[in-house]
Protein backbone atom coordinates (compact mmCIF):
# COMPACT_ATOMS: atom_id res chain seq x y z
CA UNK A 1 0.00 0.00 0.00
CA UNK A 2 1.35 3.44 -0.96
CA UNK A 3 0.50 6.33 1.30
CA UNK A 4 0.30 9.81 -0.11
CA UNK A 5 0.25 12.87 2.14
CA UNK A 6 -1.22 16.24 1.33
CA UNK A 7 0.06 19.56 2.69
CA UNK A 8 -1.90 19.16 5.93
CA UNK A 9 -0.22 15.83 6.71
CA UNK A 10 -3.31 13.70 5.96
CA UNK A 11 -2.52 10.30 4.50
CA UNK A 12 -4.40 8.55 1.72
CA UNK A 13 -4.25 4.92 0.68
CA UNK A 14 -4.38 3.67 -2.92
CA UNK A 15 -8.18 3.55 -3.04
CA UNK A 16 -8.40 7.19 -2.02
CA UNK A 17 -5.75 8.06 -4.60
CA UNK A 18 -7.74 6.19 -7.28
CA UNK A 19 -10.86 8.14 -6.34
CA UNK A 20 -8.93 11.40 -6.59
CA UNK A 21 -7.53 10.46 -9.99
CA UNK A 22 -11.03 9.61 -11.24
CA UNK A 23 -12.27 12.98 -10.01
CA UNK A 24 -9.33 14.70 -11.68
CA UNK A 25 -10.15 13.17 -15.05
CA UNK A 26 -13.85 13.95 -14.79
CA UNK A 27 -13.31 17.60 -13.85
CA UNK A 28 -11.80 20.38 -15.93
CA UNK A 29 -8.08 20.92 -15.49
CA UNK A 30 -7.35 22.86 -12.31
CA UNK A 31 -4.18 23.62 -10.44
CA UNK A 32 -2.88 20.70 -8.43
CA UNK A 33 -0.44 20.19 -5.58
CA UNK A 34 2.78 18.26 -6.10
CA UNK A 35 0.92 15.16 -4.89
CA UNK A 36 -1.70 15.68 -7.60
CA UNK A 37 -4.40 16.78 -5.19
CA UNK A 38 -6.70 19.55 -6.39
CA UNK A 39 -6.14 23.00 -4.94
CA UNK A 40 -9.42 24.31 -3.63
CA UNK A 41 -10.13 27.87 -4.66
CA UNK A 42 -12.94 29.91 -3.18
CA UNK A 43 -15.27 31.11 -5.91
CA UNK A 44 -16.45 34.65 -5.15
CA UNK A 45 -20.10 35.48 -5.45
CA UNK A 46 -21.31 38.24 -7.78
CA UNK A 47 -21.90 40.38 -4.68
CA UNK A 48 -18.28 39.92 -3.63
CA UNK A 49 -17.11 41.04 -7.06
CA UNK A 50 -19.65 43.72 -8.02
CA UNK A 51 -21.15 44.69 -4.64
CA UNK A 52 -20.78 47.94 -2.74
CA UNK A 53 -17.45 46.86 -1.21
CA UNK A 54 -16.65 44.34 -3.92
CA UNK A 55 -13.44 43.56 -5.70
CA UNK A 56 -14.28 45.75 -8.70
CA UNK A 57 -14.79 48.79 -6.47
CA UNK A 58 -11.55 48.13 -4.60
CA UNK A 59 -9.56 47.74 -7.82
CA UNK A 60 -11.17 50.83 -9.38
CA UNK A 61 -10.46 52.87 -6.26
CA UNK A 62 -6.80 51.83 -6.28
CA UNK A 63 -6.44 52.61 -9.97
CA UNK A 64 -8.06 56.04 -9.66
CA UNK A 65 -5.96 56.90 -6.59
CA UNK A 66 -2.73 55.98 -8.42
CA UNK A 67 -3.78 57.97 -11.50
CA UNK A 68 -4.66 61.03 -9.41
CA UNK A 69 -1.41 60.73 -7.46
CA UNK A 70 0.50 60.69 -10.75
CA UNK A 71 -1.42 63.71 -12.02
CA UNK A 72 -0.81 65.59 -8.78
CA UNK A 73 2.90 64.74 -8.77
CA UNK A 74 3.22 65.87 -12.38
CA UNK A 75 1.35 69.12 -11.65
CA UNK A 76 3.44 69.87 -8.56
CA UNK A 77 6.69 69.21 -10.45
CA UNK A 78 5.59 71.60 -13.20
CA UNK A 79 4.49 74.20 -10.67
CA UNK A 80 7.75 74.04 -8.72
CA UNK A 81 9.85 74.36 -11.90
CA UNK A 82 7.69 77.32 -13.03
CA UNK A 83 8.19 78.96 -9.63
CA UNK A 84 11.97 78.45 -9.89
CA UNK A 85 12.00 79.91 -13.40
CA UNK A 86 9.97 82.93 -12.25
CA UNK A 87 12.33 83.46 -9.29
CA UNK A 88 15.36 83.22 -11.58
CA UNK A 89 13.85 85.80 -13.94
CA UNK A 90 13.03 88.13 -11.04
CA UNK A 91 16.48 87.77 -9.42
CA UNK A 92 19.00 87.06 -12.21
CA UNK A 93 21.98 87.71 -9.90
CA UNK A 94 20.92 85.20 -7.22
C-alpha positions in Angstrom: 0.0 0.0 0.0 1.3 3.4 -1.0 0.5 6.3 1.3 0.3 9.8 -0.1 0.3 12.9 2.1 -1.2 16.2 1.3 0.1 19.6 2.7 -1.9 19.2 5.9 -0.2 15.8 6.7 -3.3 13.7 6.0 -2.5 10.3 4.5 -4.4 8.5 1.7 -4.2 4.9 0.7 -4.4 3.7 -2.9 -8.2 3.5 -3.0 -8.4 7.2 -2.0 -5.8 8.1 -4.6 -7.7 6.2 -7.3 -10.9 8.1 -6.3 -8.9 11.4 -6.6 -7.5 10.5 -10.0 -11.0 9.6 -11.2 -12.3 13.0 -10.0 -9.3 14.7 -11.7 -10.2 13.2 -15.0 -13.9 14.0 -14.8 -13.3 17.6 -13.8 -11.8 20.4 -15.9 -8.1 20.9 -15.5 -7.4 22.9 -12.3 -4.2 23.6 -10.4 -2.9 20.7 -8.4 -0.4 20.2 -5.6 2.8 18.3 -6.1 0.9 15.2 -4.9 -1.7 15.7 -7.6 -4.4 16.8 -5.2 -6.7 19.6 -6.4 -6.1 23.0 -4.9 -9.4 24.3 -3.6 -10.1 27.9 -4.7 -12.9 29.9 -3.2 -15.3 31.1 -5.9 -16.4 34.6 -5.1 -20.1 35.5 -5.4 -21.3 38.2 -7.8 -21.9 40.4 -4.7 -18.3 39.9 -3.6 -17.1 41.0 -7.1 -19.6 43.7 -8.0 -21.2 44.7 -4.6 -20.8 47.9 -2.7 -17.5 46.9 -1.2 -16.7 44.3 -3.9 -13.4 43.6 -5.7 -14.3 45.8 -8.7 -14.8 48.8 -6.5 -11.5 48.1 -4.6 -9.6 47.7 -7.8 -11.2 50.8 -9.4 -10.5 52.9 -6.3 -6.8 51.8 -6.3 -6.4 52.6 -10.0 -8.1 56.0 -9.7 -6.0 56.9 -6.6 -2.7 56.0 -8.4 -3.8 58.0 -11.5 -4.7 61.0 -9.4 -1.4 60.7 -7.5 0.5 60.7 -10.8 -1.4 63.7 -12.0 -0.8 65.6 -8.8 2.9 64.7 -8.8 3.2 65.9 -12.4 1.4 69.1 -11.7 3.4 69.9 -8.6 6.7 69.2 -10.5 5.6 71.6 -13.2 4.5 74.2 -10.7 7.8 74.0 -8.7 9.8 74.4 -11.9 7.7 77.3 -13.0 8.2 79.0 -9.6 12.0 78.5 -9.9 12.0 79.9 -13.4 10.0 82.9 -12.2 12.3 83.5 -9.3 15.4 83.2 -11.6 13.8 85.8 -13.9 13.0 88.1 -11.0 16.5 87.8 -9.4 19.0 87.1 -12.2 22.0 87.7 -9.9 20.9 85.2 -7.2 
